[in-house]
Amino acid sequence: MARLPPLPVLQVALDFTDLGEAARVAVAAVEGGAEIVEVGTPLLKAEGVKAVQVLRHMFPDKLLVADTKTMDTGALETALVGEAGADVVTVLGVADNETIRGAVEEARRRNMLVFVDLISHPDPVKRAEELAGMGVDIVGIHVGIDVQTGRRLTAAEQADLVRRVSRVFPGVVAVAGGLRAETVAPVIEAGAGIVIVGSAITKAPDPREAARRIVEAMKR
């Protein structure tokens, strides 16, 4: 089975629509210390599984996430990205239990991990507790980009949610949503094993340095 590197780790979210630009930033982020490379949903929609194949070839030793945000056909979409080289598939927490179970079953056949994204779920703590019995490997506390343009959760609020989810979910808890070097410490202290960062790296003048600063803040 695909294995996570020693936690906590930085995951870079490549939410691009151009594969060349995504590849350029991915190289810089990995040089800066990112251990997990995420083929973002916009990139998957723009480039298809080709994006997974290209990034798999570029980073054979890094954990590769295909952010499919699957809502239906859990087994099928897991198989599609698994065949292309992904180690991790993402499924939405608001999806039906059968969709999640289908993804888990297919992932086990392919030595993959299943990440359930709790974005927009009305009760993420209760859902995380339910997911604990389904074989899910990772749950993600996620404040979406559109939501970030309005009221953003404070670092303390994110940390509190991480802490409450960690109490009921025995696997790995990931957190995403507007994080940067100055705000990662509270979520790490609360129990986050994976810190997912997009724009603070991908839109930075120097993505390598931005990733390095986040990794250093995580270590502290």
Secondary structure, 3 states (H helix, E strand, C coil): CCCCCCCCEEEEEECCCCHHHHHHHHHHHHHCCCCEEEECHHHHHHHCCHHHHHHHHHCCCCEEEEEEEECCCHHHHHHHHHHHCCCEEEEECCCCHHHHHHHHHHHHHCCCEEEEECCCCCCHHHHHHHHCCCCCCEEEEECCHHHHCCCCCCHHHHHHHHHHHHHHCCCEEEEECCCCCCCHHHHHHCCCCEEEECHHHHCCCCHHHHHHHHHHHHHC
